[in-house]
Amino acid sequence: MTHPNTIIGAGLVGQLMAINLAQHGAKPLLIGPPPKFLKSMVLAIHPSHMHFFQQLGLDIPSKAIKKMVLQTHHNLQIDQKYSKHAHLCHIVHYGTLVHHIENKRRLHQIAWLKEQPKALNQGRIKIGDAWIEPENIIACDGSHSWTRSHTPILVQREQYDQYAHIAMISHTAAHEIAYQAFLPQGTLALLPTNNPYLTAVIWSCDTQQHVKIKTDSFKNQLSAYTHKLGKIIKIEHHHNMPIVASLAETYAHQNIFLLGNALHTIHPLAGIGFNLAISDCQTLTDTILNRLPPETYTKKRKAQHLKAHYLTRCIAKTRGLHQDKGLNKILKGLLPLQTCQQIILEQIDAICL
Ligand SMILES: Cc1cc2nc3c(=O)[nH]c(=O)nc-3n(C[C@H](O)[C@H](O)[C@H](O)COP(=O)(O)OP(=O)(O)OC[C@H]3O[C@@H](n4cnc5c(N)ncnc54)[C@H](O)[C@@H]3O)c2cc1C
């Protein structure tokens, strides 16, 4: 069997890459089990990437965000009116995104072998009893990538000693603004959905807070910081996961290219992991279809990843942004200024795309 472009890993990024290749007339082969996803998971998507979805014929329902409040010692508001985009970002439910992407993959009639490959040898993949000899292999098989482990590519990892707690909460007061609190014990994001009484929570907290949540209750611990939502009625689909950032040293080896979590994972506080993967997917499609040297992919994307990792690491490791009164006084004076907001929004563009 020959399949010029074979994607290993049929998660969100693998299927998106498959659609993008198909849209450019290069139908790939997908290999891997159907994706599983957490029901509480939402993703903040940059406006340019919503536009990219539309170009792929994906009309994804989303909650468009016009205001974002960053809570340190004060409430600092970022306003869409200073952005060059119509909205600051869009909140998309992970399951909805997977559903739309799967429908589009079906429309493109992309071949999919729903099993794990058995071997990878000299650029050839064994699936069942057959060997496939693709021109390009795209590894989208997650942070512990089996495909990547068949290459000499090294990965730099950073263990944060932090956990991401995610959940969907229903509450009594309407909530429409994206809200992020920089608490001494971690970053708490309250992201609105299309139902104003249903909010997605992503709380990246330290080990101490994680233990408190486990031994007390998530509701009790959360209630201290969610007055603006009124009373919490119900918490659904609460999950937690350790936070680990990783970045591959090079992005391609021979005919194998890394993409999505197989290439990098990043602290969730800025909501940019998938956004970076979308831009990577565009660059990789261009590299493959124009037969550019594989190292072009690394050269074009690495600086962007390093910037995003550096910035998120700085924020994640800064403790007590909430309590530093001097810094907060400066922020309170500077942040409402139009030029300051424009600079922040330009920086958000710079690290997301
Ligand atoms: C708490 C949290 C919040 C986040 N919020 C945001 C956000 O707001 N905005 C944003 O842009 N990003 C965000 N992200 C990042 C985003 O979730 C990831 O970038 C994205 O899910 C990566 O998808 P993926 O397909 O690369 O990896 P995965 O979802 O891990 O998929 C990997 C796939 O590979 C398959 N697989 C594994 N091994 C094999 C094998 N041997 N053979 C074949 N297949 C295999 C698996 O079955 C799976 O389907 C967040 C992440 C977290 C943890």
The ligand as a Tripos MOL2 file, in Angstrom:
@<TRIPOS>MOLECULE
LIG
   53    58     1     0     0
SMALL
NO_CHARGES

@<TRIPOS>ATOM
      1 C1         -6.4940   21.9480   30.9330 C.3       1 LIG1
      2 C2         -6.1570   22.2890   29.5120 C.ar      1 LIG1
      3 C3         -6.7280   23.4010   28.9080 C.ar      1 LIG1
      4 C4         -6.3820   23.7600   27.6010 C.ar      1 LIG1
      5 N1         -6.9430   24.8800   27.0640 N.ar      1 LIG1
      6 C5         -6.5880   25.2650   25.8220 C.ar      1 LIG1
      7 C6         -7.1430   26.4500   25.2410 C.ar      1 LIG1
      8 O1         -7.9760   27.1330   25.8310 O.2       1 LIG1
      9 N2         -6.7230   26.8170   23.9910 N.ar      1 LIG1
     10 C7         -5.7930   26.0880   23.3070 C.ar      1 LIG1
     11 O2         -5.4130   26.4930   22.1910 O.2       1 LIG1
     12 N3         -5.2720   24.9380   23.8210 N.ar      1 LIG1
     13 C8         -5.6270   24.5160   25.0410 C.ar      1 LIG1
     14 N4         -5.1400   23.3530   25.5620 N.ar      1 LIG1
     15 C9         -4.2580   22.5020   24.7150 C.3       1 LIG1
     16 C10        -5.0550   21.5130   23.8330 C.3       1 LIG1
     17 O3         -5.9370   20.7620   24.6190 O.3       1 LIG1
     18 C11        -4.0870   20.5860   23.0690 C.3       1 LIG1
     19 O4         -3.2200   21.3900   22.3270 O.3       1 LIG1
     20 C12        -4.7870   19.6370   22.1150 C.3       1 LIG1
     21 O5         -5.8050   18.9380   22.7610 O.3       1 LIG1
     22 C13        -3.7650   18.6540   21.5360 C.3       1 LIG1
     23 O6         -4.4080   17.7030   20.7310 O.3       1 LIG1
     24 P1         -3.6080   16.4890   20.0560 P.3       1 LIG1
     25 O7         -4.5470   15.9020   19.0560 O.co2     1 LIG1
     26 O8         -2.2700   16.9160   19.6100 O.co2     1 LIG1
     27 O9         -3.3180   15.4590   21.2360 O.3       1 LIG1
     28 P2         -4.2440   14.3830   21.9480 P.3       1 LIG1
     29 O10        -5.5790   14.9630   22.2310 O.co2     1 LIG1
     30 O11        -3.4450   13.8490   23.0820 O.co2     1 LIG1
     31 O12        -4.4860   13.2250   20.8510 O.3       1 LIG1
     32 C14        -3.5450   12.2420   20.5760 C.3       1 LIG1
     33 C15        -4.2400   11.1200   19.8040 C.3       1 LIG1
     34 O13        -3.2660   10.1340   19.4620 O.3       1 LIG1
     35 C16        -3.8040    8.8430   19.7020 C.3       1 LIG1
     36 N5         -2.6950    7.9110   19.9290 N.ar      1 LIG1
     37 C17        -1.8980    7.8000   21.0310 C.ar      1 LIG1
     38 N6         -0.9850    6.8290   20.8410 N.ar      1 LIG1
     39 C18        -1.1830    6.3150   19.5930 C.ar      1 LIG1
     40 C19        -0.5640    5.3090   18.8140 C.ar      1 LIG1
     41 N7          0.4770    4.5940   19.2820 N.pl3     1 LIG1
     42 N8         -1.0290    5.0610   17.5680 N.ar      1 LIG1
     43 C20        -2.0670    5.7720   17.0540 C.ar      1 LIG1
     44 N9         -2.7050    6.7440   17.7620 N.ar      1 LIG1
     45 C21        -2.2710    7.0090   19.0010 C.ar      1 LIG1
     46 C22        -4.7220    9.0140   20.9080 C.3       1 LIG1
     47 O14        -5.6880    7.9760   20.9190 O.3       1 LIG1
     48 C23        -5.3270   10.4000   20.6140 C.3       1 LIG1
     49 O15        -6.4990   10.3020   19.8220 O.3       1 LIG1
     50 C24        -5.4450   22.9750   26.8590 C.ar      1 LIG1
     51 C25        -4.8840   21.8320   27.4560 C.ar      1 LIG1
     52 C26        -5.2290   21.4950   28.7680 C.ar      1 LIG1
     53 C27        -4.5810   20.2800   29.3940 C.3       1 LIG1
@<TRIPOS>BOND
     1     1     2 1
     2     2     3 ar
     3     2    52 ar
     4     3     4 ar
     5     4     5 ar
     6     4    50 ar
     7     5     6 ar
     8     6     7 ar
     9     6    13 1
    10     7     8 2
    11     7     9 ar
    12     9    10 ar
    13    10    11 2
    14    10    12 ar
    15    12    13 ar
    16    13    14 ar
    17    14    15 1
    18    14    50 ar
    19    15    16 1
    20    16    17 1
    21    16    18 1
    22    18    19 1
    23    18    20 1
    24    20    21 1
    25    20    22 1
    26    22    23 1
    27    23    24 1
    28    24    25 2
    29    24    26 1
    30    24    27 1
    31    27    28 1
    32    28    29 2
    33    28    30 1
    34    28    31 1
    35    31    32 1
    36    32    33 1
    37    33    34 1
    38    33    48 1
    39    34    35 1
    40    35    36 1
    41    35    46 1
    42    36    37 ar
    43    36    45 ar
    44    37    38 ar
    45    38    39 ar
    46    39    40 ar
    47    39    45 ar
    48    40    41 1
    49    40    42 ar
    50    42    43 ar
    51    43    44 ar
    52    44    45 ar
    53    46    47 1
    54    46    48 1
    55    48    49 1
    56    50    51 ar
    57    51    52 ar
    58    52    53 1
@<TRIPOS>SUBSTRUCTURE
     1 LIG1         1 GROUP 0 **** ****
